[in-house]
Amino acid sequence: MRNWVAIGSAPLLEMLAPLADEHRRFGNAALVEVPSGGLVQYVQSVSTPDTTVVIAESPSQPSVRERFESPFVRTSNGSSVFVSWLRLDEERLRTYASRAATLLNRPRNQPRTVVLLAAREQRYLQLLDELAGIASHSTQLSLFRWSAERIRPTRLTSAKRGGW
């Protein structure tokens, strides 16, 4: 069973409610109010294996992202969790949550595509390799690995504006 938890301030979590509802269709999902000073400690205390923790941060506040070496975190009790960050204001977070919930609601029998993007720095390329290795075990995914060596920044920016 999948476990999904979003942590952050109450106003930001409120924007993620539709996404949490969609995640509940597939497993456990929760919105947990955590003060900005307790975000790292919360992640370290997760005891349920196979948990994804989404940290909702205000772009006007300092990020805790630098406090994690990798999005794959071994917690204090030995569980492994995946951590991601959303640094968006309330309006953009609401739009993101709505779009993500729509994507999760797609029919399950349609082929899925994952595009992995990374900068040229070695730590990003190593993370890209790690994510590609995990995704390659799924027969239901088409995987595209686009590191900075393969695509120029101007083309990437243009493609992102076009909704790719």
C-alpha positions in Angstrom: 0.0 0.0 0.0 1.3 3.4 -0.9 1.6 6.2 1.7 1.6 9.8 0.7 2.0 12.7 3.2 2.1 16.4 2.5 3.6 18.6 5.3 3.7 22.4 5.7 1.6 25.3 6.8 -2.2 25.1 6.9 -2.8 27.6 4.1 -0.5 25.6 1.7 -1.9 22.3 2.7 -5.4 23.5 2.1 -4.4 24.0 -1.6 -3.3 20.3 -1.7 -6.6 18.8 -0.6 -7.7 17.7 -4.0 -4.4 16.0 -4.6 -4.6 14.2 -1.2 -8.1 13.1 -2.0 -6.9 11.5 -5.3 -4.0 9.8 -3.5 -6.5 8.3 -1.1 -7.9 6.3 -3.9 -4.6 4.3 -4.1 -3.5 4.1 -0.5 -3.1 6.3 2.6 -2.8 10.0 2.2 -2.6 12.8 4.8 -2.1 16.5 5.1 -0.1 17.3 8.3 0.5 20.8 9.5 4.1 21.1 10.5 5.9 24.4 11.4 8.8 25.3 9.1 11.3 24.6 11.8 10.0 21.1 12.2 10.0 19.9 8.6 13.3 18.0 8.6 12.5 16.4 12.0 9.1 15.2 10.7 10.8 13.5 7.7 13.4 11.9 10.0 10.6 10.5 12.2 8.5 8.8 9.5 8.1 5.2 10.5 5.9 3.8 7.7 7.9 2.3 4.9 7.3 3.2 1.3 6.1 6.7 2.1 6.3 9.8 -0.1 6.6 13.0 1.9 5.8 16.2 0.0 7.2 19.4 1.7 5.0 22.4 0.8 7.1 25.5 1.2 6.4 29.2 0.7 8.8 30.7 -1.9 9.1 33.7 0.5 10.7 31.5 3.2 14.1 29.8 3.3 14.0 26.2 1.9 14.9 23.1 3.8 15.9 21.4 0.6 19.7 21.8 1.3 19.3 19.8 4.5 18.7 16.6 2.5 21.5 15.0 0.4 19.0 13.1 -1.7 15.3 12.8 -2.2 15.7 9.2 -0.9 16.0 9.5 2.9 16.7 6.8 5.4 14.8 7.8 8.6 15.8 7.4 12.2 14.1 4.0 12.4 15.6 2.7 9.2 12.6 3.2 6.9 13.2 4.7 3.5 11.1 7.6 2.3 11.0 9.7 -0.8 10.9 13.4 -0.2 9.9 16.1 -2.7 9.4 19.8 -2.5 6.8 22.2 -3.7 7.9 25.9 -3.4 4.8 27.6 -4.7 2.6 30.4 -3.5 -1.0 29.4 -2.7 -2.5 30.2 -6.1 0.2 28.2 -8.1 0.0 25.4 -5.6 -3.8 25.1 -6.1 -3.2 25.0 -9.9 -0.5 22.3 -9.5 -2.7 20.2 -7.2 -5.6 20.3 -9.6 -3.5 19.3 -12.6 -1.7 16.6 -10.6 -5.0 15.1 -9.4 -6.2 15.1 -13.0 -3.2 13.2 -14.1 -3.6 10.6 -11.3 -7.2 10.2 -12.4 -6.2 9.0 -15.9 -7.2 5.5 -16.9 -4.7 3.0 -15.5 -4.4 1.0 -18.7 -2.9 3.9 -20.7 0.9 3.8 -21.2 2.9 6.1 -18.9 5.9 8.2 -19.8 8.5 9.5 -17.4 10.9 12.2 -18.5 13.9 12.6 -16.2 15.7 16.0 -16.5 19.1 16.9 -14.9 21.8 19.5 -15.0 25.4 18.7 -15.9 26.6 18.6 -12.3 27.8 15.2 -11.2 25.4 15.0 -8.2 22.4 15.6 -10.5 23.6 13.1 -13.0 24.1 10.5 -10.2 20.5 11.2 -9.0 19.3 10.9 -12.6 21.0 7.5 -12.9 19.4 6.4 -9.6 15.9 7.4 -10.6 16.3 5.9 -14.1 17.4 2.6 -12.5 14.3 2.5 -10.3 11.9 3.5 -13.2 13.5 0.9 -15.6 12.1 -1.9 -13.5 8.6 -1.0 -14.5 7.3 -2.5 -17.7 4.5 0.0 -17.7 6.7 3.0 -18.2 8.4 4.6 -21.2 11.5 6.3 -19.9 13.2 9.3 -21.4 16.5 10.5 -19.9 17.3 14.0 -20.9 20.3 15.4 -19.1 21.9 18.7 -20.0 24.4 17.0 -22.3 21.5 15.9 -24.5 19.3 19.0 -24.7 20.2 22.7 -24.9 18.7 25.1 -22.3 17.0 27.2 -24.9 15.2 24.2 -26.4 14.2 22.9 -22.9 12.8 26.3 -21.9 10.9 26.5 -25.2 9.5 23.0 -24.7 8.4 23.7 -21.2 6.5 26.8 -22.3 4.8 24.6 -24.9 3.5 22.3 -22.2 5.8 19.4 -22.7 
